[in-house]
């Protein structure tokens, strides 16, 4: 796990995104103190409950979702 500065992360976000997609992780520092870790998401930890793009291309708005829920 590499250590990077917060400013470095902000200025080069696209490059760090590519590195994370390849499996690398980083500890982000601010004023010589670690503030968070950033790394790839554990794919096994996500579960799709409902895919709103199956109902309407591009998904549905929150307002439309709430209206549908209130009808049921």
DRENVOMAR-555187 format. One record per atom (N, C-alpha, C): residue in one letter; x negated, y negated, z negated. Coordinates in steps of 0.05 Angstrom, whole numbers, plus 5000, padded with zeros to 4 digits. Example, Ala and Ser with C-alpha at 12.3 -4.5 7.8 and 13.67 -1.06 7.14 Angstrom:
A473651144844
A475450904844
A473650664844
S474350454858
S472750214857
S474249994843
END
This chain:
X498350235000
X500050005000
X498249755000
X498749585019
X497049335022
X498349105006
X496748915000
X497648674986
X497548435005
X499748285006
X499948055024
X501147825008
X500647585017
X501847345005
X504547285017
X506247165002
X508947095011
X508846915036
X507046715036
X506746545059
X505946695083
X504046885080
X503147055102
X505547215113
X507247325096
X509547475104
X511447305120
X512047065110
X513846875124
X512746805151
X510246745153
X509046655178
X508746875199
X508647125190
X508147345208
X510247565205
X512747485200
X514847685194
X515147895215
X515147815241
X515448005262
X513348225262
X510848145257
X508648345256
X509048535232
X509748425209
X510148595186
X512548785190
X514648685204
X516848855210
X515949095226
X514249055246
X513249275262
X511649475245
X510049365227
X508449535210
X510249705191
X512349585181
X514149725163
X515649945179
X516449885203
X517750095220
X515850325225
X513250285224
X511350505227
X510850645201
X512050555179
X511850695154
X510050565133
X508950335139
X507250195119
X508950045099
X507750015075
X509049865053
X507149645044
X508249445032
X506649215023
X507649114995
X505849014980
X506448864955
X506148574962
X508248414957
X508148134964
X507547974939
X505547794942
X504547634919
X505347344923
X505747204901
X506246914900
X504646804877
X502846624882
X501146504861
X499746724845
X498646914858
X497047134846
X498647324829
X501347314832
X503047504817
X504747664837
X504947924832
X506748084850
X509648014845
X511147964867
X513947894864
X515848114875
X514948264895
X516648484904
X515048674923
X516148904927
X515049094947
X516849094971
X515649144994
X517249155018
X516249405034
X518049555044
X517349795058
X519649915073
X519250135086
X521450265102
X523650375083
X526050375094
X528350475080
X528350775081
X528850905059
X529151195059
X531751275073
X531451375097
X533851445114
X535751635099
X534751805082
X536551985068
X538251845047
X537651595040
X539051455020
X541551305030
X541951295057
X544151145068
X546251335078
X548751255074
X551051415083
X553051225096
X553851295121
X555851135134
X558651215124
X560051035112
X562651085102
X564751045124
X564550825138
X566250765160
X564750595180
X565150655206
X563850505227
X566050335241
X566150075235
X568249905246
X567949865276
X565549925287
X565249895316
X566850105330
X567650325316
X569350525329
X572250415333
X573050225317
X575650105320
X575849875340
X573549725341
X573549495359
X570549445365
X569949415391
X567149365399
X566149115385
X563849145372
X562648915357
X563648905328
X565349095320
X566349085293
X568748915290
X569648875265
X571948705259
X571248505238
X572648285237
X572048085217
X573048165190
X571948045169
X572848105142
X575848035139
X576647815151
X579447725149
X581347945161
X580548045184
X582148255197
X582148505181
X579948575169
X579748815152
X581548785128
X581448555115
X583248515091
X586148525099
X586848415122
X589648425131
X590548715135
X588848875147
X589449165152
X589749315125
X587949255106
X588049385080
X590649315065
X591549065067
X593948975053
X596449115065
X596349185090
X598649315103
X598949605094
X596649725086
X596850015079
X597350055049
END
